[in-house]
Amino acid sequence: MTITFSTIFFAFLLLFNRIKKNTFFIVHFFILISIAYFMENFLSISAKPFGKPAFLVFLLLHFPLINIITFIAYGRDKRLAKLGQWRIPEIQLHTLELLGGTIGAILGQKIFRHKCKKKSYKATFYATIFIQLGIIYFILKTLHIW
């Protein structure tokens, strides 16, 4: 699983050049790869690299974690806004949403009352949700789950 998770991470870095600047994304994958390493070496849970079970484990770990990371990013951005400091670029928040952090983004918007008035941000947010639904459909079809 560590090999699969690491390969997915490096593929994202190679395919999407701007994602290298997204600290939250980097932290997210560091945690995922660490969990995979722990599962393989300390819990003796392993899966064939690039096999369906490895991808399913990846998805099961990825979605809760990316939502937690996205929620934290919204909270951090709101705090930086209150302090009048340099904020997290909107593209980074949208990237986290697109990668599956929609629920964390919605909770962040509601709880922190952040990014809920700006119409251009909301339009991009809703477009991101539709793109994400298409990606989820593609993944489920590719893995023959749906």
KENU-342027 format. One record per residue: x, y, z of N, C-alpha, C, O in turn. Coordinates in steps of 0.02 Angstrom, whole numbers, padded with zeros to 5 digits, always signed. Layout:
<pts>
XYZXYZXYZXYZ ...
</pts>
This chain:
<pts>
+00041-00059+00000+00000+00000+00000+00043+00063+00000+00025+00113-00030 +00100+00060+00033+00144+00118+00035+00166+00136-00035+00170+00195-00053 +00181+00086-00075+00203+00098-00144+00146+00130-00184+00156+00178-00221 +00086+00104-00176+00028+00131-00212+00015+00203-00192+00006+00246-00234 +00014+00216-00126-00001+00283-00101+00053+00333-00124+00037+00388-00145 +00116+00312-00120+00172+00356-00140+00168+00371-00215+00182+00427-00236 +00151+00321-00255+00146+00331-00327+00090+00379-00344+00098+00422-00387 +00033+00372-00310-00022+00419-00321+00000+00490-00304-00015+00537-00341 +00035+00497-00248+00059+00563-00227+00105+00593-00280+00096+00651-00300 +00155+00555-00303+00202+00582-00352+00168+00594-00420+00188+00639-00457 +00118+00555-00436+00080+00567-00498+00044+00634-00494+00044+00672-00542 +00013+00648-00437-00019+00713-00428+00031+00769-00434+00016+00820-00466 +00090+00761-00405+00141+00813-00408+00165+00825-00479+00177+00882-00500 +00171+00771-00517+00194+00778-00587+00139+00806-00633+00153+00846-00677 +00078+00784-00622+00024+00805-00666+00000+00876-00652-00019+00913-00698 +00001+00896-00590-00026+00961-00571+00029+01001-00536+00040+00994-00476 +00063+01042-00575+00121+01078-00551+00104+01125-00493+00144+01132-00447 +00045+01156-00494+00027+01205-00443+00015+01172-00375+00017+01205-00323 +00002+01107-00374-00014+01073-00312+00046+01069-00266+00038+01057-00206 +00106+01077-00293+00167+01075-00253+00168+01130-00201+00201+01123-00149 +00132+01185-00213+00131+01241-00167+00077+01234-00113+00075+01274-00067 +00035+01183-00119-00019+01174-00072+00005+01133-00012+00007+01071-00014 +00023+01167+00041+00050+01135+00101+00001+01085+00130+00021+01032+00153 -00063+01101+00128-00113+01056+00157-00116+00990+00118-00126+00937+00148 -00108+00994+00052-00107+00933+00011-00046+00891+00029-00052+00830+00035 +00012+00922+00036+00073+00886+00053+00066+00852+00121+00084+00794+00129 +00039+00888+00170+00028+00859+00237-00021+00800+00232-00010+00748+00264 -00073+00809+00193-00123+00756+00185-00090+00692+00160-00101+00638+00188 -00050+00697+00107-00019+00637+00080+00035+00609+00126+00045+00548+00128 +00070+00652+00161+00119+00627+00210+00084+00583+00262+00109+00530+00281 +00027+00606+00286-00011+00567+00336-00035+00502+00305-00031+00449+00337 -00061+00505+00244-00085+00444+00210-00030+00392+00201-00039+00333+00215 +00028+00415+00179+00083+00368+00168+00108+00341+00235+00126+00282+00239 +00107+00382+00286+00127+00358+00353+00079+00305+00379+00100+00256+00409 +00014+00316+00368-00036+00266+00389-00025+00201+00352-00029+00147+00381 -00012+00205+00286-00001+00144+00247+00062+00108+00272+00062+00046+00277 +00114+00145+00287+00175+00115+00313+00161+00080+00380+00184+00024+00392 +00124+00114+00424+00107+00085+00489+00065+00022+00481+00077-00028+00516 +00017+00024+00436-00026-00035+00425+00014-00094+00400+00003-00151+00422 +00061-00081+00355+00101-00136+00327+00152-00164+00376+00162-00224+00380 +00184-00120+00413+00241-00142+00454+00223-00160+00526+00257-00199+00558 +00170-00131+00552+00153-00144+00622+00088-00183+00631+00079-00218+00681 +00043-00178+00582-00020-00215+00587-00022-00275+00539-00070-00313+00539 +00030-00282+00499+00035-00337+00449-00024-00338+00401-00047-00392+00381 -00049-00279+00384-00103-00274+00335-00070-00249+00271-00041-00195+00269 -00075-00288+00219-00045-00267+00156-00091-00285+00098-00137-00326+00104 -00078-00253+00043-00115-00266-00019-00066-00263-00076-00016-00226-00074 -00079-00300-00128-00037-00301-00187-00033-00229-00215-00085-00197-00224 +00028-00205-00230+00034-00138-00257-00009-00129-00320-00007-00171-00365 -00046-00076-00322-00088-00056-00378-00147-00103-00389-00180-00100-00441 -00161-00145-00341-00219-00190-00346-00281-00154-00321-00277-00101-00290 -00338-00182-00336-00402-00153-00315-00406-00144-00240-00429-00091-00218 -00384-00193-00198-00387-00182-00125-00346-00121-00103-00366-00084-00058 -00287-00112-00133-00245-00054-00114-00280+00011-00130-00278+00058-00090 -00313+00015-00188-00348+00076-00206-00409+00087-00162-00426+00144-00145 -00443+00033-00143-00501+00040-00099-00479+00064-00030-00512+00107+00000 -00424+00038-00004-00397+00061+00060-00378+00135+00054-00391+00175+00099 -00346+00152-00002-00328+00222-00014-00390+00267-00010-00389+00318+00025 -00443+00248-00045-00504+00289-00045-00535+00292+00024-00559+00345+00045 -00535+00236+00060-00565+00235+00127-00526+00279+00176-00555+00307+00222 -00462+00285+00166-00421+00329+00209-00421+00401+00184-00421+00449+00223 -00421+00408+00118-00414+00474+00087-00473+00520+00103-00463+00577+00124 -00534+00496+00094-00592+00541+00100-00602+00569+00170-00613+00630+00176 -00599+00530+00223-00605+00562+00289-00548+00611+00304-00559+00665+00332 -00487+00591+00285-00429+00633+00300-00430+00698+00260-00415+00751+00288 -00448+00696+00196-00448+00757+00156-00502+00805+00181-00493+00866+00176 -00557+00778+00207-00608+00822+00235-00585+00855+00299-00599+00913+00311 -00549+00818+00341-00521+00848+00402-00470+00902+00385-00471+00956+00414 -00427+00887+00336-00376+00936+00315-00409+00998+00285-00388+01054+00299 -00461+00989+00245-00496+01045+00214-00529+01088+00268-00526+01150+00265 -00560+01056+00317-00591+01092+00372-00539+01134+00409-00551+01192+00425 -00481+01104+00422-00427+01140+00456-00403+01199+00413-00389+01253+00439 -00399+01188+00347-00377+01242+00302-00425+01301+00305-00404+01359+00306 -00491+01287+00306-00540+01341+00312-00533+01378+00378-00536+01439+00379 -00523+01341+00432-00514+01373+00497-00451+01416+00499-00452+01471+00526 -00398+01390+00469-00335+01428+00467-00343+01491+00425-00319+01545+00444 -00376+01485+00368-00386+01543+00325-00428+01596+00360-00414+01656+00355 -00479+01575+00395-00521+01623+00432-00481+01658+00486-00487+01718+00496 -00439+01620+00521-00397+01649+00574-00349+01700+00544-00339+01754+00572 -00318+01682+00488-00271+01728+00455-00308+01791+00432-00280+01845+00434 -00370+01783+00409-00409+01841+00387-00423+01888+00445-00418+01949+00439 -00440+01859+00503-00454+01900+00562-00391+01937+00586-00396+01993+00610 -00333+01905+00578-00271+01935+00600-00242+01983+00547-00193+02018+00561 -00273+01985+00488-00250+02029+00435-00184+02006+00404-00146+02047+00378 -00172+01941+00407-00109+01914+00379-00121+01885+00310-00177+01881+00286 -00065+01865+00278-00067+01834+00212-00109+01770+00216-00097+01728+00259 -00158+01763+00171-00206+01708+00175-00189+01651+00127-00145+01656+00085 -00227+01598+00136-00221+01539+00092-00254+01557+00025-00311+01578+00025 -00218+01548-00031-00249+01564-00095-00312+01521-00107-00315+01462-00089 -00361+01552-00139-00424+01517-00152-00414+01454-00193-00449+01404-00183 -00366+01455-00239-00353+01396-00281-00333+01336-00238-00350+01279-00255 -00298+01349-00183-00279+01294-00139-00340+01265-00103-00345+01204-00095 -00385+01308-00083-00447+01283-00051-00489+01244-00101-00515+01191-00085 -00494+01270-00162-00532+01234-00214-00500+01167-00231-00535+01119-00246 -00433+01164-00231-00399+01101-00245-00416+01049-00192-00430+00991-00208 -00415+01070-00129-00433+01024-00075-00506+01000-00082-00521+00941-00071 -00550+01045-00102-00620+01026-00114-00624+00976-00171-00658+00925-00165 -00590+00990-00225-00592+00946-00283-00565+00877-00268-00590+00828-00297 -00517+00872-00225-00487+00808-00207-00530+00767-00158-00509+00714-00136 -00588+00793-00142-00634+00756-00100-00652+00790-00035-00689+00761+00005 -00628+00850-00023-00641+00884+00039-00703+00927+00041-00706+00977+00078 -00753+00909+00002-00814+00949-00003-00850+00954+00064-00873+01008+00084 -00857+00898+00099-00892+00898+00163-00854+00941+00213-00885+00980+00250 -00789+00935+00216-00748+00977+00260-00755+01051+00242-00755+01093+00286 -00760+01066+00176-00768+01135+00154-00836+01162+00176-00841+01219+00200 -00888+01122+00167-00955+01144+00188-00957+01157+00263-00984+01207+00286 -00929+01111+00301-00927+01120+00374-00885+01182+00393-00904+01220+00438 -00829+01192+00358-00787+01250+00371-00824+01315+00355-00817+01364+00392 -00862+01314+00301-00900+01374+00283-00954+01389+00335-00965+01446+00353 -00987+01337+00359-01041+01346+00408-01014+01364+00477-01038+01411+00508 -00966+01326+00501-00942+01336+00570-00901+01400+00577-00910+01437+00625 -00857+01412+00529-00814+01472+00534-00846+01533+00500-00818+01588+00504 -00904+01523+00468-00936+01577+00430-00885+01609+00383-00874+01670+00383 -00856+01567+00343-00801+01588+00300-00814+01567+00228-00836+01512+00214 -00800+01612+00183-00807+01601+00111-00880+01586+00091-00893+01547+00045 -00927+01615+00126-00997+01601+00111-01033+01661+00080-01092+01655+00063 -01001+01717+00072-01033+01776+00042-01007+01793-00028-01044+01821-00069 -00946+01776-00041-00914+01794-00105-00944+01751-00161-00934+01690-00162 -00979+01782-00207-01016+01745-00259-00969+01708-00307-00985+01653-00328 -00913+01738-00325-00867+01704-00371-00838+01641-00339-00829+01590-00372 -00825+01645-00274-00799+01586-00238-00852+01532-00236-00838+01473-00248 -00914+01551-00221-00968+01502-00216-00981+01469-00284-00994+01409-00287 -00978+01508-00338-00989+01480-00405-00936+01427-00421-00952+01373-00446 -00873+01443-00406-00820+01395-00417-00828+01334-00371-00814+01278-00392 -00850+01346-00310-00862+01292-00262-00914+01243-00289-00903+01182-00287 -00970+01269-00315-01022+01225-00341-00999+01189-00405-01016+01131-00416 -00960+01223-00446-00931+01191-00506-00884+01134-00485-00882+01082-00517 -00847+01146-00432-00801+01095-00405-00840+01034-00383-00817+00977-00393 -00897+01044-00351-00938+00988-00329-00960+00945-00389-00956+00884-00385 -00981+00977-00443-01002+00939-00502-00944+00902-00534-00951+00845-00555 -00886+00934-00537-00826+00900-00563-00808+00841-00519-00791+00787-00543 -00813+00851-00453-00797+00798-00406-00844+00739-00414-00823+00681-00411 -00908+00752-00425-00956+00698-00435-00938+00658-00498-00944+00596-00498 -00915+00692-00550-00893+00658-00611-00832+00615-00598-00827+00559-00624 -00785+00640-00558-00725+00602-00541-00743+00540-00501-00717+00486-00513 -00788+00549-00452-00810+00492-00411-00843+00439-00455-00830+00379-00446 -00886+00460-00501-00919+00413-00546-00867+00375-00587-00871+00314-00595 -00817+00412-00614-00764+00380-00654-00725+00329-00612-00711+00274-00636 -00708+00346-00550-00671+00300-00507-00711+00238-00493-00686+00182-00497 -00775+00247-00476-00818+00190-00461-00827+00144-00522-00828+00083-00515 -00833+00174-00581-00838+00134-00643-00773+00098-00658-00774+00039-00678 -00717+00132-00648-00651+00102-00662-00638+00043-00616-00611-00008-00638 -00656+00049-00553-00645-00005-00505-00702-00057-00507-00702-00104-00467 -00749-00048-00553-00805-00094-00561-00846-00102-00496-00869-00156-00479 -00854-00046-00461-00893-00046-00400-00966-00028-00416-01012-00050-00382 -00974+00013-00468-01042+00035-00485-01056+00022-00557-01111+00037-00581 
</pts>
